[in-house]
Amino acid sequence: MSSLRPGNVGIVIVSHSPKIAEGAADMVRQMVGDAVPLAWTGGDVDGGLGTNVAGILEAIETAWSPAGVAILVDLGGAETNSEMAVEMLPEDRRARVLVCNAPVVEGAVIAATESSGGSPLAAVKRSAEEFYA
Amino acid sequence: MSLDRVARERLVRALAGSVIEHADELTSLDQAIGDGDHGLNMKRGFEAVLATLPGLADKSLPEMLKAIGMTLVMKVGGASGPLVGTFFMELGKALPEQPSRADLVAATEKAIEAVKARGRSEAGQKTLLDVLVPVHAVLASGGDGKAVAAEAVQAADRTTPMQAIRGRASFLGERSIGHMDPGSRSASLLIGAAVETLEFEVNT
């Protein structure tokens, strides 16, 4: 579930529901195209609703870009598990992955739009978060 | 305190058993104010921990605790995975192989600080910290195993009238009042199991 364009910030979508994560990724692809590295993950390790650190780490790897990765999450556990995953990354990557405080679907589309224009990670995060501002 | 291999395995089995046996209770507590998956998630995590026995108990106490924490982080699935997992991982990092009581007090304090940071939370917000923090206070002030275990049970009970500020239950606002926090209950079960095993070691 990815297309690699080094240079643009990667987007990772994390939802408790794999269907929501995949659907949000579909929206990003349709609205923004494939100019940004994109990956999604959802569900616990047994395939039920939830999130899991291994899945998030894999999604970060898939969407990896030298410009960094912005993660969009839905509810509490998705955020906590994403922060855990970021801490488990190799040290040189850790500072280049940010979890955004934004609604998962709208945030993903806006973050990807910002990224597709070549904006840096901080700007991508800011744009997504303006939804809550 | 020195735990040999047999004692370490007994500790792991007691911790896992306490959560697995109460999975239905944890789930029903979570159905009242959360998303109803706490029992299932914790059971999955501790079954995964059990699956790493007997090799797990071959590790030193600090390494064993770190491994338990990592398994919980990877397998639990909800927010409790990183929270409870972080507690075990940090405890393992901070404890020497043969900890004194003072080592245990210092290490649990570090582990609690790490849980606070992970959850960006403090005691008083209807989370597992409402058990960890008061239990640590009893331990730090010299309380014996019985006092520690009793405080764990009472502290979980005291979350019932609290209003949730962090976690899924906070969405309910005042409606979270009147139900025990499931994360506090599982923390209390784990502490009870740990105390029981360690007392057994001290007394035999």
Interface residues (C-beta under 8 A of the other chain):
Chain A: D44 V45 D46 G48 L49 G50 T51 N52 V53 A54 L75 G76 G77 E79 T80 N81 E83 M84
Chain B: D35 D37 L40 N41 R44 V73 M74 K75 G77 G78 A79 S80 G81 P82 L83 G85 T86 R118 G119 G167 R168
